[in-house]
Each structure stands twice: as structure tokens, then as C-alpha cells.
């Protein structure tokens, strides 16, 4: 979250620091990566995290059982060039600064503040990468606890979207969310699996997207209202 604070409040300083790190990594960018990784695990400086995210294999964050960042670098690349990184971060900052509140804690506390006209997007730790030897998250959330939270949100008629486990090739990752939640289940083609590519395969990744019944109903009502309004305007033009 400290990185997001820097992006929103001090984007120029952050991108200047990133540029210095990017330049200093040459000529031995592998050794430099491990040095910055060690420093980040001690200090947790946002600019160090940004540099690590730009350099790691497959863009996939991993942590040790002790909570230390331990992903390796992609030594074929130097990471996003400073000019491109600056442009991307400045765009995000202009879009979100002054109208975004950043918080850390149990997602249920945020969800409980939602009103029926709000839209909650959730991208929880996937089952396939939680509670395994491959630590991609500092902590996970149990399937049953997550389902219980969704039941509460449904009872309050909260509109929400969930990105969740899907399919890679013929392999399904984790359990589907129960039908009793009355969610609209969509599949999103996410392209070729990076893990499969590294192993010489060609499997495609398909991720799950779930829409709450409250959101589906809202979309349906707004579509009908739009069609009705458009039809009325067409009649006005016809009789004008």
C-alpha cells in the first residue's frame, strides 16, 4: 500500500527514484536485483518494490514462509524503461489522485461500508496459489470464509464483481463458487499460460469472473431504461 501512496501523492519522486535504480543496475543487473531485493526486505521502500515488480519472472510476486520477497529476476530483460514507467504512473496518478482512499485490513470491513448503488470489485488470493508451498501471497483467505462474506453481501443487495480461479488447459484450479450464491459466472480468456510456455506447452488460461445478482439486476434495469429513453426520443423526432 505504501507504493500506492507514492503513486498517488508523490509520482514524480517515485519515478525519479525508479529511474536511478534502473540506470544503476547496469552492467550486472542480476547481482543488482538481489541487492535491491535484500534491501527491500529490510526497509520496504516503495521505489525498491516498484523496481522488483518490473524485473521479476513472469511478473509474479512470491514470498517465503517468513514473509520475505523471494521471487527471482528475469535476466533476459532490464525492466520497463524509465520513460514508459513515468508515463504510466503519471496517468494513474492523474486519474486516481484526490478521489481515492487507500486502506489496509480485512476486506469485509470495506465491503460492509458499501451501499446498494456502489460497485465492489474483488480480486482475492486464488485457491490455486493460496495455502501451498508456492507463496504468492502474504496470507490467503479460506474458501468457506470467503463464501460466508459473499452471503452477507448478497443479503445486503451489494453489487460486486469477483475475479477468481479458472482453467489452464484441461486443469481447473480450485472449486467453483456455489450456485446457491446466484452469481453470474463468466469466463475471460487471459491468453497463453506463462507457466505452460516456460515448460514448452501452449495451454491457454481462462479466468473466472463472477457478477452478483444485484449487479445483474442493475444492468438489466439500466439497459431497459436506456432503450425506453432512446425510443421516446425517436418518437419525438418522428412527430417533430
C-alpha positions as a Markdown table, in Angstrom:
| # | Residue | x | y | z |
|---|---|---|---|---|
| 1 | Unk | 0.0 | 0.0 | 0.0 |
| 2 | Unk | 3.0 | 2.3 | 0.6 |
| 3 | Unk | 3.7 | 2.0 | -3.2 |
| 4 | Unk | 0.2 | 3.1 | -4.0 |
| 5 | Unk | 0.5 | 6.1 | -1.7 |
| 6 | Unk | 3.7 | 7.2 | -3.5 |
| 7 | Unk | 1.9 | 6.7 | -6.9 |
| 8 | Unk | -1.0 | 8.9 | -5.9 |
| 9 | Unk | 0.8 | 11.6 | -3.8 |
| 10 | Unk | 4.4 | 11.7 | -5.0 |
| 11 | Unk | 4.6 | 10.3 | -8.5 |
| 12 | Unk | 7.5 | 12.5 | -9.7 |
| 13 | Unk | 9.7 | 11.5 | -6.8 |
| 14 | Unk | 8.8 | 7.8 | -7.2 |
| 15 | Unk | 9.6 | 7.8 | -10.9 |
| 16 | Unk | 12.9 | 9.7 | -10.4 |
| 17 | Unk | 13.9 | 7.0 | -7.8 |
| 18 | Unk | 12.9 | 4.3 | -10.2 |
| 19 | Unk | 15.0 | 5.8 | -13.0 |
| 20 | Unk | 18.1 | 5.9 | -10.7 |
| 21 | Unk | 17.6 | 2.3 | -9.8 |
| 22 | Unk | 17.1 | 1.3 | -13.5 |
| 23 | Unk | 20.3 | 3.1 | -14.6 |
| 24 | Unk | 22.4 | 1.8 | -11.7 |
| 25 | Unk | 21.5 | -1.8 | -12.4 |
| 26 | Unk | 23.9 | -1.9 | -15.4 |
| 27 | Unk | 26.2 | -3.7 | -16.2 |
| 28 | Unk | 25.4 | -6.6 | -13.7 |
| 29 | Unk | 21.7 | -6.4 | -13.3 |
| 30 | Unk | 21.3 | -9.9 | -11.8 |
| 31 | Unk | 23.6 | -9.1 | -8.8 |
| 32 | Unk | 22.0 | -5.6 | -8.5 |
| 33 | Unk | 18.5 | -7.2 | -8.4 |
| 34 | Unk | 19.4 | -9.4 | -5.4 |
| 35 | Unk | 21.0 | -6.5 | -3.6 |
| 36 | Unk | 17.8 | -4.4 | -4.0 |
| 37 | Unk | 15.7 | -7.4 | -3.0 |
| 38 | Unk | 17.6 | -7.7 | 0.2 |
| 39 | Unk | 17.3 | -4.0 | 0.9 |
| 40 | Unk | 13.6 | -4.1 | 0.2 |
| 41 | Unk | 13.1 | -7.0 | 2.7 |
| 42 | Unk | 14.8 | -4.8 | 5.3 |
| 43 | Unk | 13.4 | -1.4 | 4.6 |
| 44 | Unk | 10.2 | -1.9 | 2.4 |
| 45 | Unk | 10.9 | 1.2 | 0.4 |
| 46 | Unk | 8.2 | 1.7 | -2.3 |
| 47 | Unk | 10.8 | 2.5 | -5.0 |
| 48 | Unk | 12.6 | -0.8 | -4.4 |
| 49 | Unk | 9.3 | -2.7 | -4.7 |
| 50 | Unk | 8.5 | -0.9 | -8.0 |
| 51 | Unk | 11.9 | -1.9 | -9.4 |
| 52 | Unk | 11.5 | -5.5 | -8.2 |
| 53 | Unk | 8.0 | -5.7 | -9.8 |
| 54 | Unk | 9.5 | -4.5 | -13.1 |
| 55 | Unk | 12.2 | -7.2 | -13.1 |
| 56 | Unk | 10.7 | -10.4 | -11.6 |
| 57 | Unk | 10.0 | -13.6 | -13.6 |
| 58 | Unk | 6.5 | -13.5 | -15.2 |
| 59 | Unk | 5.6 | -10.5 | -13.1 |
| 60 | Unk | 4.6 | -13.0 | -10.4 |
| 61 | Unk | 5.3 | -11.9 | -6.8 |
| 62 | Unk | 6.3 | -14.7 | -4.3 |
| 63 | Unk | 7.1 | -14.6 | -0.6 |
| 64 | Unk | 8.9 | -17.1 | 1.6 |
| 65 | Unk | 7.3 | -18.7 | 4.6 |
| 66 | Unk | 8.9 | -15.9 | 6.7 |
| 67 | Unk | 7.1 | -13.3 | 4.6 |
| 68 | Unk | 10.2 | -12.2 | 2.7 |
| 69 | Unk | 10.0 | -11.3 | -1.0 |
| 70 | Unk | 11.9 | -14.1 | -2.7 |
| 71 | Unk | 11.0 | -14.1 | -6.5 |
| 72 | Unk | 13.9 | -14.2 | -8.9 |
| 73 | Unk | 14.7 | -11.8 | -11.7 |
| 74 | Unk | 14.0 | -12.3 | -15.4 |
| 75 | Unk | 17.6 | -11.8 | -16.5 |
| 76 | Unk | 16.6 | -11.5 | -20.2 |
| 77 | Unk | 15.1 | -8.1 | -19.5 |
| 78 | Unk | 16.0 | -4.9 | -17.7 |
| 79 | Unk | 12.5 | -4.0 | -16.7 |
| 80 | Unk | 10.3 | -1.2 | -18.0 |
| 81 | Unk | 12.2 | 1.8 | -19.3 |
| 82 | Unk | 12.0 | 4.8 | -17.1 |
| 83 | Unk | 10.2 | 7.0 | -19.6 |
| 84 | Unk | 7.4 | 4.4 | -20.1 |
| 85 | Unk | 7.2 | 3.8 | -16.3 |
| 86 | Unk | 6.9 | 7.6 | -15.7 |
| 87 | Unk | 4.2 | 7.9 | -18.3 |
| 88 | Unk | 2.2 | 5.1 | -16.9 |
| 89 | Unk | 2.5 | 6.2 | -13.3 |
| 90 | Unk | 1.6 | 9.8 | -14.1 |
| 91 | Unk | -1.5 | 8.7 | -15.9 |
| 92 | Unk | -2.6 | 6.6 | -13.0 |
| 93 | Unk | -1.9 | 9.4 | -10.5 |
| 94 | Unk | -3.9 | 11.9 | -12.6 |
| 95 | Unk | -6.8 | 9.5 | -12.8 |
| 96 | Unk | -7.0 | 8.5 | -9.1 |
| 97 | Unk | -5.4 | 11.2 | -7.0 |
| 98 | Unk | -7.7 | 13.3 | -4.9 |
| 99 | Unk | -10.5 | 10.8 | -5.2 |
| 100 | Unk | -9.1 | 7.6 | -3.8 |
| 101 | Unk | -8.8 | 6.3 | -0.2 |
| 102 | Unk | -6.2 | 3.7 | 0.4 |
| 103 | Unk | -6.6 | 1.3 | 3.4 |
| 104 | Unk | -5.2 | -1.9 | 4.6 |
| 105 | Unk | -7.2 | -4.5 | 6.5 |
| 106 | Unk | -9.9 | -7.2 | 6.3 |
| 107 | Unk | -11.8 | -6.8 | 3.0 |
| 108 | Unk | -15.1 | -7.4 | 4.9 |
| 109 | Unk | -14.7 | -4.0 | 6.7 |
| 110 | Unk | -14.7 | -2.2 | 3.3 |
| 111 | Unk | -17.4 | -4.4 | 1.9 |
| 112 | Unk | -19.7 | -3.7 | 4.9 |
| 113 | Unk | -19.5 | 0.1 | 4.1 |
| 114 | Unk | -20.8 | -0.4 | 0.6 |
| 115 | Unk | -24.2 | 0.9 | -0.3 |
| 116 | Unk | -26.6 | -0.7 | -2.9 |
| 117 | Unk | -25.6 | 1.9 | -5.5 |
| 118 | Unk | -21.9 | 1.1 | -5.1 |
| 119 | Unk | -19.9 | -1.4 | -7.0 |
| 120 | Unk | -17.3 | -3.6 | -5.2 |
| 121 | Unk | -14.6 | -5.3 | -7.2 |
| 122 | Unk | -12.7 | -8.2 | -5.5 |
| 123 | Unk | -9.6 | -9.9 | -6.7 |
| 124 | Unk | -8.9 | -12.3 | -3.8 |
| 125 | Unk | -5.9 | -14.7 | -3.5 |
| 126 | Unk | -6.7 | -17.6 | -5.8 |
| 127 | Unk | -7.2 | -21.0 | -4.4 |
| 128 | Unk | -4.6 | -22.5 | -6.7 |
| 129 | Unk | -1.9 | -20.2 | -5.2 |
| 130 | Unk | -3.0 | -20.0 | -1.6 |
| 131 | Unk | -2.0 | -22.3 | 1.3 |
| 132 | Unk | 0.5 | -24.0 | -0.9 |
| 133 | Unk | 4.3 | -24.3 | -0.9 |
| 134 | Unk | 4.4 | -21.7 | -3.6 |
| 135 | Unk | 3.8 | -18.5 | -1.6 |
| 136 | Unk | 2.4 | -15.8 | -3.8 |
| 137 | Unk | 0.5 | -14.0 | -1.1 |
| 138 | Unk | 1.5 | -13.0 | 2.5 |
| 139 | Unk | -1.8 | -14.6 | 3.6 |
| 140 | Unk | -4.8 | -16.2 | 2.0 |
| 141 | Unk | -8.5 | -16.5 | 2.7 |
| 142 | Unk | -10.2 | -19.8 | 3.2 |
| 143 | Unk | -12.9 | -20.7 | 0.6 |
| 144 | Unk | -15.6 | -21.1 | 3.3 |
| 145 | Unk | -14.8 | -17.7 | 4.9 |
| 146 | Unk | -15.0 | -16.1 | 1.5 |
| 147 | Unk | -18.3 | -17.7 | 0.7 |
| 148 | Unk | -19.8 | -16.6 | 4.1 |
| 149 | Unk | -18.7 | -13.0 | 3.3 |
| 150 | Unk | -20.4 | -13.2 | -0.1 |
| 151 | Unk | -23.6 | -14.4 | 1.5 |
| 152 | Unk | -23.7 | -11.3 | 3.7 |
| 153 | Unk | -23.1 | -9.1 | 0.7 |
| 154 | Unk | -25.9 | -10.8 | -1.2 |
| 155 | Unk | -28.3 | -10.2 | 1.8 |
| 156 | Unk | -27.5 | -6.5 | 1.6 |
| 157 | Unk | -28.0 | -6.5 | -2.2 |
| 158 | Unk | -24.5 | -5.2 | -2.8 |
| 159 | Unk | -23.3 | -5.1 | -6.4 |
| 160 | Unk | -20.0 | -6.9 | -6.8 |
| 161 | Unk | -17.6 | -8.5 | -9.3 |
| 162 | Unk | -15.1 | -11.2 | -8.4 |
| 163 | Unk | -12.0 | -12.4 | -10.3 |
| 164 | Unk | -11.3 | -15.9 | -9.3 |
| 165 | Unk | -9.8 | -19.3 | -10.2 |
| 166 | Unk | -10.4 | -20.6 | -13.7 |
| 167 | Unk | -8.9 | -23.1 | -16.1 |
| 168 | Unk | -5.5 | -23.7 | -17.6 |
| 169 | Unk | -5.6 | -26.2 | -20.5 |
| 170 | Unk | -7.7 | -29.1 | -19.1 |
| 171 | Unk | -7.0 | -28.3 | -15.5 |
| 172 | Unk | -9.4 | -26.5 | -13.3 |
| 173 | Unk | -8.0 | -24.5 | -10.3 |
| 174 | Unk | -9.9 | -24.7 | -7.1 |
| 175 | Unk | -13.6 | -25.1 | -6.5 |
| 176 | Unk | -16.3 | -23.0 | -8.2 |
| 177 | Unk | -18.2 | -20.6 | -6.1 |
| 178 | Unk | -21.5 | -22.3 | -5.0 |
| 179 | Unk | -24.6 | -22.0 | -7.2 |
| 180 | Unk | -26.6 | -21.0 | -4.0 |
| 181 | Unk | -25.0 | -17.6 | -4.3 |
| 182 | Unk | -26.9 | -17.0 | -7.6 |
| 183 | Unk | -23.8 | -15.4 | -9.2 |
| 184 | Unk | -23.5 | -14.9 | -13.0 |
| 185 | Unk | -20.3 | -16.9 | -13.9 |
| 186 | Unk | -18.4 | -15.7 | -17.0 |
| 187 | Unk | -15.1 | -16.9 | -18.4 |
| 188 | Unk | -12.4 | -14.5 | -19.6 |
| 189 | Unk | -9.7 | -15.7 | -22.0 |
| 190 | Unk | -6.4 | -14.4 | -20.5 |
| 191 | Unk | -4.1 | -15.6 | -23.2 |
| 192 | Unk | -1.3 | -18.2 | -23.1 |
| 193 | Unk | -0.3 | -19.5 | -19.7 |
| 194 | Unk | 3.2 | -18.2 | -18.9 |
| 195 | Unk | 3.9 | -21.3 | -16.7 |
| 196 | Unk | 2.9 | -23.6 | -19.6 |
| 197 | Unk | 5.1 | -21.6 | -22.0 |
| 198 | Unk | 8.1 | -22.0 | -19.8 |
| 199 | Unk | 7.5 | -25.8 | -19.8 |
| 200 | Unk | 7.2 | -25.9 | -23.5 |
| 201 | Unk | 3.4 | -26.1 | -23.6 |
| 202 | Unk | 0.8 | -24.0 | -25.3 |
| 203 | Unk | -2.1 | -24.0 | -22.8 |
| 204 | Unk | -4.5 | -21.1 | -22.6 |
| 205 | Unk | -5.5 | -19.5 | -19.4 |
| 206 | Unk | -9.2 | -18.9 | -18.8 |
| 207 | Unk | -10.1 | -16.9 | -15.6 |
| 208 | Unk | -13.5 | -16.8 | -13.9 |
| 209 | Unk | -15.5 | -13.6 | -13.4 |
| 210 | Unk | -18.5 | -13.6 | -11.1 |
| 211 | Unk | -21.2 | -11.0 | -11.1 |
| 212 | Unk | -23.6 | -10.7 | -8.1 |
| 213 | Unk | -27.3 | -11.0 | -8.8 |
| 214 | Unk | -27.8 | -7.4 | -7.5 |
| 215 | Unk | -25.4 | -6.2 | -10.2 |
| 216 | Unk | -27.0 | -8.3 | -13.0 |
| 217 | Unk | -30.4 | -6.8 | -12.0 |
| 218 | Unk | -29.0 | -3.3 | -12.1 |
| 219 | Unk | -27.5 | -3.8 | -15.5 |
| 220 | Unk | -30.8 | -5.2 | -16.8 |
| 221 | Unk | -32.8 | -2.2 | -15.4 |
| 222 | Unk | -30.4 | 0.4 | -16.7 |
| 223 | Unk | -30.5 | -1.3 | -20.2 |
| 224 | Unk | -34.3 | -1.2 | -20.2 |
| 225 | Unk | -34.3 | 2.4 | -19.1 |
| 226 | Unk | -31.8 | 3.3 | -21.9 |
| 227 | Unk | -33.9 | 1.5 | -24.5 |
| 228 | Unk | -37.0 | 3.2 | -23.3 |
| 229 | Unk | -35.4 | 6.7 | -23.3 |
| 230 | Unk | -34.0 | 6.1 | -26.7 |
| 231 | Unk | -37.4 | 5.0 | -28.1 |
| 232 | Unk | -39.1 | 8.1 | -26.6 |
| 233 | Unk | -36.5 | 10.4 | -28.3 |
| 234 | Unk | -37.0 | 8.7 | -31.6 |
| 235 | Unk | -40.8 | 9.2 | -31.3 |
| 236 | Unk | -40.3 | 12.9 | -30.5 |
| 237 | Unk | -38.1 | 13.3 | -33.6 |
| 238 | Unk | -40.7 | 11.4 | -35.7 |
| 239 | Unk | -43.5 | 13.8 | -34.7 |
| 240 | Unk | -41.4 | 17.0 | -34.6 |
